[in-house]
């Protein structure tokens, strides 16, 4: 009877694990971040809709500023946000593995930016953007400015961010905020690939509404249509035919760490098995990525029209009040305890400050 009781407890435990970790995530990686347990007393900090607009706005501001010929407009992805939130709640300030942050229906390289200790999203983003002072186009993967490189990577068209307030533990004597942003596609960890191709001043962002092409497909930036490989089909090249794969030139599974190898060799790197799992979970007609949240924040004018009401960002933000324009903006800020309201006028000011900074 005792043995039966322990078997019953084991079954309950396994059921809990499977229920808390959906098949589509645990089949990618048994330790997928979506399935991670939150650190005790960690407080989730989901972004508000207007914080989401602000995060997108600041990313697209920087992306537009570099005038890249192949630079695409960035959009929000809810699934990336959920995985980012799960990782933030672990309170382990370190990158998870690329597979552990991968979104099931988008088997593409997934990048990540982390920050801690900043008062709010404004400061966290500014910290990443400040790295551009050291940016060297010939070596975009250099660690000292890799956060900035990820923000302006030409094909990083999807982003999802979240944060958590972590309690004091270990060497942390006070509660601290942990910020996470996940990106598709990720920064290629190689200096043989350029973050973008130089264009001319004023060159606009390509706007394909966050469309991605799977299984080695290529996005035509002029038509926003996917040009699929010989072994894939569909609007997003989402239908994989593993019976038509060419010979794989690689012989070691270690090669699959490189972002291009799984796309060229799906069978060799396990994407065929993952594809069959996706078919079982979602069905053949639902394999395409979920459409991103459409945002209209490419230009300053669009942002000013979109965000016409005030929104809250955690804790206080300081502004330079030395100029008359700064003073005018500063006077429009209403601080309440550890929160502030920032109007669209302030956001307009922030981007002007970035665009014309020397």
Secondary structure, 3 states (H helix, E strand, C coil): CHHHHHHHHHHHHHHHHHHHCCHHHHCCCCCCHHHCCCCCCCEEECCCHHHHHHHHHHHHHHHHHCCECCCECCEECHHHHHHHHHHHCCCCCCCCCHHHHCECCECCCEEEEEEECCCCHHHHHHHHHHHHHHCCHHHCCCHHHHHHHHHHCCCCCEEEEEEEEECCECCECCCEEEEEEEEECCCCCCCCCCCCCECCCCCCCECCCCCCCCCCCEEECCCCEEECCCCEECCCCCEECHHHCCCCCCCCHHHHHCCCHHHHCCCCCCHHHHHHHHHHHHCHHHCCCCCCECCCCCCHHHHHHHCCCCEEEECCCCCCCCCHHHHHHHHCCEEECCEEEECHHHHHHHHHHHHCCC
